[in-house]
C-alpha cells in the first residue's frame, strides 16, 4: 500500500510588513517537532526573504490577502511556495558592497537545495524553494 502524503499547509497574508513575522511563525509552528531543529531556522529565513520580496515587489497595496504561502513535504524535501499577484520575475543580483538591498535571493540561493520562479495559472508569480530534509543547516 502507498504511503498517504501529508496535506500541504496553506496561508494568506496581507501585503504588510507585519506579515513577514506572522508567516515565519506560522511555518515554524507547522513543522513536525522532529524537523524543527534541522529545518526551522533555514525555512524561517527563506520565509522571511520570500515574503518580504513578495510584499515589496509583487503585491498591490489595495488588496488584502495577496501573499499566499504553501508548505509541504515531498520527495525528501520541505517545499515552500510564496505567491503574489505580480508579474515580474525575480532575478539574482550582484549588489556592490555599498548597496543596502538586493541580497535576498542570494540568501535563498544559498539556503535552498533548489528554487525556481513560476507564473501562476491565473495571475501572479510563485517562488518555490525546497530544502532537503537531511541537508539543512
ROLO-297357 format. One record per residue (C-alpha): residue in three letters; residue number from 0; x, y, z. Coordinates in steps of 0.001 Angstrom, whole numbers, plus 500000, padded with zeros to 6 digits. Example, Ala and Ser with C-alpha at 12.3 -4.5 7.8 and 13.67 -1.06 7.14 Angstrom:
// ROLO-297357
[rec 'ALA',0,[512300,495500,507800]],
[rec 'SER',1,[513670,498940,507140]],
//
This chain:
// ROLO-297357
[rec 'UNK',0,[500000,500000,500000]],
[rec 'UNK',1,[501263,503510,499158]],
[rec 'UNK',2,[502023,505982,501906]],
[rec 'UNK',3,[499452,508778,502017]],
[rec 'UNK',4,[501206,512151,501726]],
[rec 'UNK',5,[500645,514966,504180]],
[rec 'UNK',6,[498222,517683,503153]],
[rec 'UNK',7,[500009,520966,502338]],
[rec 'UNK',8,[499599,523805,504812]],
[rec 'UNK',9,[498212,526954,503219]],
[rec 'UNK',10,[498003,530592,504387]],
[rec 'UNK',11,[497054,534041,503071]],
[rec 'UNK',12,[498598,537217,504484]],
[rec 'UNK',13,[498024,540883,503730]],
[rec 'UNK',14,[500787,542732,501899]],
[rec 'UNK',15,[502032,544411,505047]],
[rec 'UNK',16,[505457,544224,506754]],
[rec 'UNK',17,[503927,542626,509880]],
[rec 'UNK',18,[503041,539628,507713]],
[rec 'UNK',19,[506713,538646,507471]],
[rec 'UNK',20,[506908,537716,511150]],
[rec 'UNK',21,[503451,536118,511090]],
[rec 'UNK',22,[504398,533976,508078]],
[rec 'UNK',23,[507722,532910,509618]],
[rec 'UNK',24,[505976,531927,512868]],
[rec 'UNK',25,[503251,530018,511002]],
[rec 'UNK',26,[505812,527995,509040]],
[rec 'UNK',27,[507832,527205,512175]],
[rec 'UNK',28,[504718,526105,514075]],
[rec 'UNK',29,[503672,523837,511192]],
[rec 'UNK',30,[506885,521820,511105]],
[rec 'UNK',31,[506771,518495,512930]],
[rec 'UNK',32,[508832,518712,516134]],
[rec 'UNK',33,[511359,516208,514813]],
[rec 'UNK',34,[512276,518540,511905]],
[rec 'UNK',35,[512356,521859,513778]],
[rec 'UNK',36,[515997,521607,514919]],
[rec 'UNK',37,[517231,520836,511381]],
[rec 'UNK',38,[514848,522882,509246]],
[rec 'UNK',39,[513303,525575,511439]],
[rec 'UNK',40,[515943,528288,511063]],
[rec 'UNK',41,[516513,527771,507340]],
[rec 'UNK',42,[512807,527611,506476]],
[rec 'UNK',43,[512176,530635,508691]],
[rec 'UNK',44,[514832,532640,506868]],
[rec 'UNK',45,[513542,531512,503460]],
[rec 'UNK',46,[510038,532511,504503]],
[rec 'UNK',47,[511192,535941,505660]],
[rec 'UNK',48,[513101,536667,502470]],
[rec 'UNK',49,[510419,535435,500073]],
[rec 'UNK',50,[507510,537122,501854]],
[rec 'UNK',51,[509472,540384,502090]],
[rec 'UNK',52,[510171,540235,498349]],
[rec 'UNK',53,[506520,539477,497594]],
[rec 'UNK',54,[505388,542462,499655]],
[rec 'UNK',55,[507981,544848,498177]],
[rec 'UNK',56,[507910,543780,494546]],
[rec 'UNK',57,[504804,541759,493771]],
[rec 'UNK',58,[501925,542977,495888]],
[rec 'UNK',59,[499375,545640,495132]],
[rec 'UNK',60,[498697,547681,498241]],
[rec 'UNK',61,[494963,547838,497510]],
[rec 'UNK',62,[494443,544088,498022]],
[rec 'UNK',63,[494078,542487,501449]],
[rec 'UNK',64,[495076,538826,501067]],
[rec 'UNK',65,[497638,538940,498311]],
[rec 'UNK',66,[500541,536946,499722]],
[rec 'UNK',67,[499948,533201,499650]],
[rec 'UNK',68,[502178,530600,501314]],
[rec 'UNK',69,[502102,526848,500880]],
[rec 'UNK',70,[504347,524453,502836]],
[rec 'UNK',71,[504513,520738,502105]],
[rec 'UNK',72,[506877,517764,502410]],
[rec 'UNK',73,[507615,515705,499300]],
[rec 'UNK',74,[510497,513744,497812]],
[rec 'UNK',75,[512786,514185,500825]],
[rec 'UNK',76,[512340,517984,500900]],
[rec 'UNK',77,[510236,520569,502618]],
[rec 'UNK',78,[508878,522869,499917]],
[rec 'UNK',79,[507799,526465,500391]],
[rec 'UNK',80,[505884,528384,497732]],
[rec 'UNK',81,[505315,532118,498150]],
[rec 'UNK',82,[502934,533659,495628]],
[rec 'UNK',83,[501872,537213,494859]],
[rec 'UNK',84,[499847,538930,492110]],
[rec 'UNK',85,[502920,540495,490469]],
[rec 'UNK',86,[504083,539538,487001]],
[rec 'UNK',87,[507788,540272,487406]],
[rec 'UNK',88,[510371,537525,487561]],
[rec 'UNK',89,[512801,537813,490482]],
[rec 'UNK',90,[516428,537543,489410]],
[rec 'UNK',91,[519643,537011,491329]],
[rec 'UNK',92,[521524,540283,491683]],
[rec 'UNK',93,[525160,541013,492403]],
[rec 'UNK',94,[524931,544164,494539]],
[rec 'UNK',95,[528104,546023,495346]],
[rec 'UNK',96,[529330,546334,498921]],
[rec 'UNK',97,[527657,549746,499320]],
[rec 'UNK',98,[524168,548546,498308]],
[rec 'UNK',99,[521544,548421,501055]],
[rec 'UNK',100,[519264,545920,499244]],
[rec 'UNK',101,[519415,543150,496687]],
[rec 'UNK',102,[520835,540236,498655]],
[rec 'UNK',103,[517623,538355,499470]],
[rec 'UNK',104,[517689,535951,496527]],
[rec 'UNK',105,[521402,535330,497081]],
[rec 'UNK',106,[520437,534094,500532]],
[rec 'UNK',107,[517595,531994,499087]],
[rec 'UNK',108,[520034,530536,496542]],
[rec 'UNK',109,[522443,529620,499341]],
[rec 'UNK',110,[519868,528102,501727]],
[rec 'UNK',111,[517636,526207,499308]],
[rec 'UNK',112,[518599,522909,497740]],
[rec 'UNK',113,[516748,524146,494671]],
[rec 'UNK',114,[514417,527016,493821]],
[rec 'UNK',115,[512549,528417,490852]],
[rec 'UNK',116,[510120,531110,489774]],
[rec 'UNK',117,[506888,530098,488054]],
[rec 'UNK',118,[503958,532076,486671]],
[rec 'UNK',119,[500641,531218,488299]],
[rec 'UNK',120,[497915,529764,486071]],
[rec 'UNK',121,[495533,532683,486581]],
[rec 'UNK',122,[497516,535692,487778]],
[rec 'UNK',123,[500795,536372,489505]],
[rec 'UNK',124,[504075,534670,490281]],
[rec 'UNK',125,[505249,531957,492676]],
[rec 'UNK',126,[508730,531437,494039]],
[rec 'UNK',127,[509178,527809,495080]],
[rec 'UNK',128,[512115,526716,497224]],
[rec 'UNK',129,[512982,523306,498635]],
[rec 'UNK',130,[515286,522274,501455]],
[rec 'UNK',131,[516397,518667,501624]],
[rec 'UNK',132,[515342,517181,504942]],
[rec 'UNK',133,[518756,515600,505548]],
[rec 'UNK',134,[520878,518555,504391]],
[rec 'UNK',135,[519528,521554,506319]],
[rec 'UNK',136,[521763,523668,508496]],
//
